[in-house]
Amino acid sequence: MALVEIYSQDFIGIAYDPVASILYVDWKGYQSEDSVKQGCREILASMVKHSCYFVLNDNTHVKGIWNFAAQWVGAEWFPKMKSAGLKKFAWIYSPSKLSQVSTDESLSYLPDSNIPIKTFYDLNEGIAWLSRQSSAPYLTLGQL
């Protein structure tokens, strides 16, 4: 089944697979504190609205550092995601080393080690991990 686009801005696109119950998030370009917070709020709202509790967070198109929002992401947003029912969160690193540092910094602020997040350098590995975790049919890269 193809992904259904549900939100699109120049800095982020959000789609979901209603069969696999996987939310696909494609972050794009340079991020500001406002774009990170706005995008994260949309992810949370989309996850709840569409009952997609497996999230594929793709940063492969992100450029540069965004660590100014790292503490908020780790300490505030992820706990809200968990409380809302998040089951698994596959986070695909950007090729940008500065963005990778921001991702790792966000994870350092997690107040709870039981939040189900795993990082990947390869999109296919993240897809495979999410698909193994859900009981739904396998999502393929061709569907993205």
C-alpha positions as CSV (number, residue, x, y, z in Angstrom):
1,M,0.0,0.0,0.0
2,A,1.2,3.5,-0.8
3,L,1.8,6.1,1.9
4,V,-0.8,8.7,2.5
5,E,0.5,12.2,2.8
6,I,-1.0,14.1,5.7
7,Y,1.2,17.1,6.3
8,S,3.7,19.0,4.2
9,Q,5.9,22.1,4.7
10,D,9.2,23.1,3.2
11,F,11.0,21.7,6.3
12,I,9.0,18.5,6.8
13,G,6.7,16.0,5.2
14,I,4.5,13.5,7.2
15,A,2.8,10.5,5.7
16,Y,1.5,7.2,7.0
17,D,0.9,3.6,6.0
18,P,-2.6,2.7,7.2
19,V,-1.9,-1.0,6.8
20,A,1.4,-1.2,8.6
21,S,0.4,1.6,11.0
22,I,3.8,3.3,10.5
23,L,4.2,7.1,10.4
24,Y,6.9,8.3,8.0
25,V,8.5,11.7,8.7
26,D,10.9,13.3,6.2
27,W,12.7,16.2,7.6
28,K,14.2,18.6,5.0
29,G,17.1,21.1,4.9
30,Y,18.2,23.4,7.7
31,Q,16.1,23.5,10.8
32,S,15.3,26.3,13.2
33,E,14.1,25.9,16.8
34,D,10.6,26.9,15.6
35,S,10.6,24.4,12.7
36,V,11.8,21.5,15.0
37,K,9.1,22.3,17.6
38,Q,6.4,22.8,14.9
39,G,7.3,19.6,13.2
40,C,7.5,17.6,16.4
41,R,4.0,18.8,17.4
42,E,2.7,17.8,14.0
43,I,4.2,14.3,14.4
44,L,2.6,13.9,17.8
45,A,-0.8,15.0,16.5
46,S,-0.5,12.8,13.4
47,M,0.5,9.8,15.4
48,V,-2.6,10.1,17.6
49,K,-5.0,11.1,14.9
50,H,-4.1,8.2,12.6
51,S,-3.3,5.7,15.4
52,C,0.2,5.2,14.0
53,Y,2.4,4.4,16.9
54,F,5.5,3.2,15.0
55,V,7.4,6.2,13.7
56,L,10.1,6.3,11.0
57,N,11.9,9.6,11.5
58,D,14.0,10.2,8.5
59,N,16.7,12.8,8.8
60,T,18.6,11.9,5.7
61,H,17.7,15.3,4.1
62,V,18.6,17.4,7.1
63,K,21.5,19.7,6.9
64,G,23.5,21.3,9.7
65,I,23.1,21.6,13.4
66,W,19.8,22.0,15.2
67,N,21.0,21.3,18.8
68,F,19.3,24.5,20.1
69,A,16.1,22.3,20.2
70,A,17.8,19.1,21.4
71,Q,16.9,19.5,25.1
72,W,13.2,20.2,24.3
73,V,13.1,17.2,21.9
74,G,14.6,14.8,24.5
75,A,13.2,16.1,27.8
76,E,9.7,17.3,26.7
77,W,8.6,15.9,23.4
78,F,9.7,12.3,23.7
79,P,7.9,11.8,27.0
80,K,4.7,13.3,25.4
81,M,5.1,10.8,22.5
82,K,5.5,7.9,25.0
83,S,2.5,9.0,27.0
84,A,0.4,9.2,23.8
85,G,1.2,5.6,23.0
86,L,4.5,5.5,21.0
87,K,5.5,1.9,20.5
88,K,8.8,2.2,18.4
89,F,10.7,5.2,17.0
90,A,13.3,4.5,14.3
91,W,15.5,7.6,13.9
92,I,17.6,7.7,10.7
93,Y,20.7,9.8,11.0
94,S,21.4,12.6,8.6
95,P,24.7,12.3,6.6
96,S,25.5,15.7,8.2
97,K,27.8,15.1,11.2
98,L,26.4,18.3,12.8
99,S,22.9,16.9,12.6
100,Q,24.1,13.6,14.0
101,V,25.5,15.5,17.0
102,S,22.1,17.2,17.5
103,T,20.3,13.8,17.3
104,D,22.6,12.3,19.9
105,E,22.3,15.3,22.1
106,S,18.5,15.0,22.0
107,L,18.8,11.4,23.1
108,S,21.0,12.4,26.0
109,Y,18.1,14.4,27.5
110,L,15.7,11.5,27.6
111,P,14.4,11.2,31.2
112,D,13.4,7.6,30.7
113,S,15.5,4.8,29.2
114,N,12.3,2.9,28.4
115,I,11.3,5.2,25.6
116,P,11.5,2.9,22.5
117,I,14.0,4.7,20.2
118,K,16.7,3.2,18.0
119,T,19.0,5.1,15.7
120,F,20.2,4.0,12.3
121,Y,22.5,5.2,9.6
122,D,20.6,3.2,6.9
123,L,17.0,3.9,6.1
124,N,16.3,0.2,5.1
125,E,17.6,-1.0,8.5
126,G,15.2,1.4,10.2
127,I,12.3,0.2,8.1
128,A,13.1,-3.4,8.7
129,W,13.4,-2.9,12.5
130,L,10.0,-1.1,12.6
131,S,8.4,-3.8,10.4
132,R,9.7,-6.5,12.7
133,Q,8.3,-4.7,15.7
134,S,4.9,-4.2,14.3
135,S,2.5,-7.0,13.5
136,A,1.6,-5.3,10.2
137,P,2.8,-6.1,6.7
138,Y,6.3,-5.1,5.8
139,L,6.8,-1.5,4.6
140,T,9.2,-1.2,1.7
141,L,11.5,1.6,0.7
142,G,9.7,1.7,-2.7
143,Q,6.6,2.9,-0.9
144,L,8.4,6.0,0.5
